[in-house]
Amino acid sequence: MAESTGSPQSPSVTKGALVQLAEDFGIIVPNIIPFQYNPGSMTRSLKPWDPTEVDQTNRGAQSPNVQPYDPEESYKFTLELDATDDLETGDILAETTGVASRIAAIQKLTEPSGKLFGDLIASATALVNAPATDAERATVPITLLVLGSGVILPVRVTNITIEIKEFTPQLYPYMADVQLELRVLTPEVFKCKTGPAIDIALAAYEMTRLQEDALAVANIANALKSAKSILPF
């Protein structure tokens, strides 16, 4: 997912992506949404568990050091979508529908089922008023937030805000800003659940946390050098 910056001396830029692990016909069919442009800024929030909120009367109060599970982690950023680059390369989809296909792919991240081919068949069936199959409890497939090799986390999309800035002559969106809010899914939410998508999600989560732990250890070693000039001993 590397992208050239245009200058021969500039390093390539790794694109971020959202990867939905949809399962169709017993196999994972990833709905991959690479970022056209990486976000200019991103907000990452961490909310640790607060033991004082458990019992306001202080009866059975928890130790202030208690942290039974990982903090609630969330991301918020805006993706810029623009059909101009694709039109310059002669992309047929962009010529006919602008960035509508990208918006539709992002929207699928929040819709129940998420089985791309299965949903297409179901929609076609409903269109011709054919009898529906037995109802199944709808779920949203796991999505991975991929920010290079350093951050690959299972997330749930909690909010999408789409601002269309320009339209094609056929009134398809030509340019749009899509604001996304994501909540990281910790291993606790996958207890008593199994499946290939869950295995991938757990492996990605643990790999990202392992990298964070390694970086924290590296920072401690580096900080000890500076500590000599701070500490009185």
C-alpha positions, 0 to 999 in steps of 0.5 A: 500500500505504498504510494509515490509522493511524486519526487524521485528523492522522496520516500514512498508513503504507506496508505492506511486502509479499512479492511472488513473481514466479511465471511461469504460462503464459508470463506473470508471475502475482505472488503478493502477500503484503502485511503485515497489520501491519508488523514491530515490529522487523527484523534486517538482517545484512551479512556481507562476504567474508573473504579470511582464510577462503580459505586458512588457511595464508596461501599465496596470501593475498588483500589485506585490501581485496579484496571480489569481490562484495557482502556476504551480506545477510539479513533476519529479522523476525516477521509478526503475522497476526490474523483479527479485522480481516477478520471485522469487515469481513465477509470470507468467507475469514476467517470460514471459514479464519481466517488459513490463506490467508495462511499458505498464501501465505507457505508457497508462497514455499518450495515448488518450482515456485510456479506458482500455477495450475499447482500447483493443476491438478497437485494436482487431477490427483494427487488423482484419480490421473490420469497425471502430465506429464513431470517438470521440474526444480523451482525456487522463483520469485524473491521480492521483499521490498518495504519501501516505495520504499527497499527492494525486493530479490530474496530467497530465503526460508531459514526459516519458523517459524509459531506459531499462537496461537488457532484457529477452532472448525473448527481453522483458525489464527485468530491466528499469528506467522510468523518469516521469514528471508530472504537477499538475492539479488545479481546474481552468482547470476543470471549466465547466466540470463535471463527477465522475473522475473530482469530485474525482480529485477536492476532492483529490486536496482540501484534499491535500491543506487542509493538507498543510494549517494545516501543515503551521499553525502548523509550525507558532505555532512552529516557535513562540517558536523560535522567542522569541530568535530572535526578540528583543521584 
